[in-house]
Amino acid sequence: MSVFDLKSKNLIFKKARTHNDWLDQDISNDILKEIYDLMKWGPTSANCSPARIIFVKSKVSKDRLLPFVIESNLEKTKSAPVTAIIGYDINFHDHLPKLFPHNLDAQNWFNHSIDIAEETAFRNGSMQGAYFIIAARALGLDCGPMSGFDKEGVDNEFFRGTNIKSNFLCNLGYGDKTKLFERSPRFKFNEICEII
């Protein structure tokens, strides 16, 4: 029997929605830290943990971000209490001696090819981005993940001088449920899955 009860399933998946409209309610820094403290336990290749996150919360920081957001995402980003920039570090392998100490050769699995490093960082950083959304929802927050932004502009503004690249943005807050439209359909199991 599953220990994952219906309330949890609804909170994280079945009843959770992508929000575009936000209540005027602050998110404490402690909750932002707790999101990370949950998401960090999700698995990644060789525990490489390439995700890097900037929580854009202040008006000054939002004003730096907004010029790079496409028009249809502007208002929801402006009104969200926090927008997280989910990035990934291409040089994640530099940290493997700390993160994967039982095999000190692991660094060499990735550092010989920029293509392999970037592919690994993007894949695992994307998984960590999904863990981020699950963690935020588990803590009672609503999420509005989006990819409509000038990636190069965001990288230059927020990650200049680093080996970090942005993956996606995720608005965080307490969504205005009265503004939600009807939920879009999903595939049924037998439409996209096989058991062989």
C-alpha positions as CSV (number, residue, x, y, z in Angstrom):
1,M,0.0,0.0,0.0
2,S,1.3,3.5,-0.9
3,V,2.2,5.9,1.9
4,F,1.6,8.7,-0.6
5,D,-1.9,9.6,0.5
6,L,-4.6,11.3,-1.7
7,K,-4.0,14.7,0.0
8,S,-0.4,14.6,-1.0
9,K,-1.1,13.4,-4.5
10,N,-3.6,16.2,-5.0
11,L,-1.3,18.9,-3.5
12,I,1.7,17.9,-5.7
13,F,0.1,16.6,-8.8
14,K,-3.6,16.0,-9.3
15,K,-5.0,19.3,-8.1
16,A,-1.9,21.5,-8.6
17,R,-2.0,24.0,-11.4
18,T,0.2,26.3,-13.3
19,H,-0.7,29.8,-12.1
20,N,-0.5,33.1,-13.9
21,D,-2.3,35.3,-11.4
22,W,-1.0,35.8,-7.8
23,L,-2.4,36.9,-4.5
24,D,-0.6,39.8,-2.8
25,Q,1.1,37.6,-0.3
26,D,4.8,37.5,0.5
27,I,7.0,34.4,0.6
28,S,9.5,34.3,3.4
29,N,13.2,33.6,2.8
30,D,12.9,30.7,5.1
31,I,10.4,29.0,2.7
32,L,12.7,29.6,-0.2
33,K,15.5,28.0,1.7
34,E,13.2,25.1,2.5
35,I,12.4,24.5,-1.1
36,Y,16.1,24.0,-1.8
37,D,16.5,21.8,1.3
38,L,13.9,19.5,-0.1
39,M,14.8,19.5,-3.7
40,K,18.5,18.8,-3.1
41,W,17.7,15.2,-2.1
42,G,16.4,14.3,-5.6
43,P,18.8,12.0,-7.6
44,T,21.2,13.2,-10.2
45,S,24.0,11.5,-12.1
46,A,26.9,10.8,-9.7
47,N,25.1,13.3,-7.4
48,C,26.4,16.0,-9.8
49,S,23.7,18.5,-8.7
50,P,24.3,21.1,-11.5
51,A,21.2,23.3,-10.7
52,R,21.9,26.8,-9.7
53,I,19.0,29.1,-8.6
54,I,18.6,32.8,-8.2
55,F,15.4,33.8,-6.3
56,V,14.4,37.2,-7.8
57,K,12.4,38.8,-5.1
58,S,13.2,42.5,-4.7
59,K,11.8,45.2,-7.0
60,V,15.3,46.2,-8.1
61,S,16.0,42.6,-9.1
62,K,12.7,42.2,-10.8
63,D,13.4,45.3,-12.8
64,R,16.6,43.7,-14.0
65,L,14.7,40.5,-15.1
66,L,11.6,41.9,-16.7
67,P,13.3,43.3,-19.9
68,F,14.2,39.8,-20.8
69,V,10.7,38.3,-20.4
70,I,8.4,38.0,-23.4
71,E,5.4,40.2,-23.4
72,S,2.9,37.5,-22.6
73,N,4.8,36.6,-19.5
74,L,5.5,40.1,-18.3
75,E,2.5,40.8,-16.0
76,K,2.5,37.4,-14.3
77,T,6.2,37.7,-13.6
78,K,5.9,41.3,-12.4
79,S,3.1,40.4,-10.0
80,A,4.6,37.1,-8.7
81,P,6.1,37.5,-5.2
82,V,9.2,35.6,-6.4
83,T,10.6,34.5,-9.8
84,A,13.2,31.7,-9.6
85,I,15.8,31.6,-12.4
86,I,16.6,27.9,-12.7
87,G,20.1,27.5,-14.1
88,Y,22.7,24.8,-14.5
89,D,26.5,24.9,-14.1
90,I,28.4,23.4,-17.0
91,N,31.5,23.1,-14.7
92,F,29.5,21.0,-12.2
93,H,32.2,18.4,-12.3
94,D,34.6,20.7,-10.4
95,H,32.5,19.9,-7.3
96,L,32.4,16.1,-7.7
97,P,35.2,15.4,-5.3
98,K,33.0,16.9,-2.6
99,L,29.6,15.5,-3.9
100,F,30.8,12.1,-5.0
101,P,33.7,11.4,-2.6
102,H,33.6,7.6,-2.9
103,N,34.9,7.8,-6.4
104,L,37.4,10.6,-6.9
105,D,37.8,9.7,-10.6
106,A,34.2,10.8,-11.3
107,Q,35.3,14.3,-12.2
108,N,37.1,12.8,-15.2
109,W,33.8,11.3,-16.6
110,F,32.6,14.7,-17.6
111,N,35.5,17.2,-17.8
112,H,37.1,15.9,-21.0
113,S,34.2,17.1,-23.3
114,I,32.3,20.3,-23.1
115,D,29.4,18.6,-25.0
116,I,29.1,15.8,-22.5
117,A,29.4,18.3,-19.6
118,E,26.7,20.5,-21.0
119,E,24.4,17.7,-21.9
120,T,24.8,16.2,-18.4
121,A,24.3,19.6,-16.7
122,F,21.2,20.4,-18.7
123,R,19.6,17.0,-18.2
124,N,20.3,16.8,-14.5
125,G,19.6,20.5,-14.0
126,S,16.2,20.0,-15.6
127,M,15.4,17.1,-13.3
128,Q,16.4,19.3,-10.4
129,G,14.0,22.0,-11.8
130,A,11.2,19.4,-11.6
131,Y,12.2,18.6,-8.0
132,F,12.1,22.3,-7.3
133,I,8.4,22.5,-8.5
134,I,7.5,19.4,-6.5
135,A,9.2,20.8,-3.4
136,A,7.5,24.2,-3.7
137,R,4.1,22.6,-4.2
138,A,4.7,20.3,-1.2
139,L,5.3,23.5,0.9
140,G,1.9,24.9,-0.2
141,L,3.2,27.3,-2.9
142,D,1.9,27.6,-6.4
143,C,4.2,27.6,-9.4
144,G,4.2,29.2,-12.8
145,P,7.2,27.6,-14.8
146,M,7.9,29.2,-18.2
147,S,10.4,29.3,-21.0
148,G,9.4,32.5,-22.7
149,F,12.4,34.7,-22.0
150,D,15.6,35.9,-23.6
151,K,18.0,33.2,-22.4
152,E,21.2,35.0,-23.5
153,G,20.0,38.2,-22.0
154,V,19.3,36.6,-18.6
155,D,22.6,34.8,-18.7
156,N,24.5,38.0,-19.3
157,E,22.5,39.9,-16.7
158,F,22.6,37.3,-13.9
159,F,25.3,34.8,-14.7
160,R,28.0,36.9,-16.4
161,G,31.5,35.6,-15.7
162,T,30.3,32.1,-14.7
163,N,29.8,28.8,-16.4
164,I,26.1,28.9,-15.5
165,K,23.3,29.0,-18.1
166,S,19.6,29.6,-17.5
167,N,17.2,26.8,-18.2
168,F,13.8,28.1,-17.3
169,L,12.0,30.6,-15.0
170,C,9.5,29.7,-12.4
171,N,7.2,32.2,-10.7
172,L,6.3,31.3,-7.1
173,G,3.5,32.5,-4.9
174,Y,0.0,31.8,-3.8
175,G,-2.0,31.6,-6.9
176,D,-5.4,33.3,-7.4
177,K,-7.5,30.2,-8.0
178,T,-10.5,32.3,-9.2
179,K,-8.5,33.2,-12.4
180,L,-7.7,29.6,-13.4
181,F,-9.1,28.3,-16.7
182,E,-10.3,24.7,-17.2
183,R,-7.5,22.2,-16.9
184,S,-6.0,21.0,-20.1
185,P,-6.3,17.2,-20.9
186,R,-3.6,14.7,-20.5
187,F,-2.7,11.5,-22.4
188,K,-4.1,8.2,-21.0
189,F,-1.6,5.6,-20.0
190,N,-2.2,3.3,-23.1
191,E,-1.8,6.3,-25.5
192,I,1.9,6.9,-24.6
193,C,3.1,4.0,-22.4
194,E,4.0,0.4,-22.9
195,I,4.8,-2.4,-20.5
196,I,7.0,-4.9,-22.3
